[in-house]
């Protein structure tokens, strides 16, 4: 399995994914800093009233970004290969089809999970450091806040990694890259939208449930792949 993943990373030019993730970090950080500086304590209704709200806001943006990012990767690694029928070449190898598909999905799942965790740590740490000097947020940053947010981020990272599989299920039906990406954007708009300070993504059960649904959906889609004609 690890050998298959290494081959996929080599074939897919992994360095491009790394640079793409770093660019996403920078854009998220820039967006959150813009909100922090333009809607600080001088605003009548500040965007963040405390550290918990600021960290949850970062988590929501990170989750939305990497669900769409992962859908783009899955469209390239899976949907596009089925659409162009290049997957038949891979299936000609003396390796289980399920292992080939599992290698692709595992790579994107782990990649998404790791990036959600790292992006939260990097952007969150940056905003905390900035606020330590400017003091827009008056409440103290306690170990309890960090611990609870850390648990939340891990759960949301799992949810995001699983949720990104749902667009794949939809995209495979039509073998459409556009459908895969568009459905990921639709899911993000529903789950990560902010309505009066409330977002479904901040309810831990929602991203976790979507993650499990994504895993179940991909299992159902590929459970008979060894016996299906993909030519």
Secondary structure, DSSP 8 states (H G I E B T S, - for coil): -HHHHHHHHHHTTHHHHHHHHHHHHHHHHHHHHHHHHHSSTTSTT-S-SSHHHHHHHHHHHHHHHHHHHHHHHHIIIIIHHHHTTTHHHHHTSSS-HHHHHHHHHHHHHHHHHHHHHHHHHHHHHHHHHHHHHH----S---HHHHHHHHHHHHHHHHHHHHHHHHHHHHHHHHT-HHHHHHHHHHHHHHHS--BTTB-GGGSHHHHHHHHHHHHHHHHHHHTTGGGS---
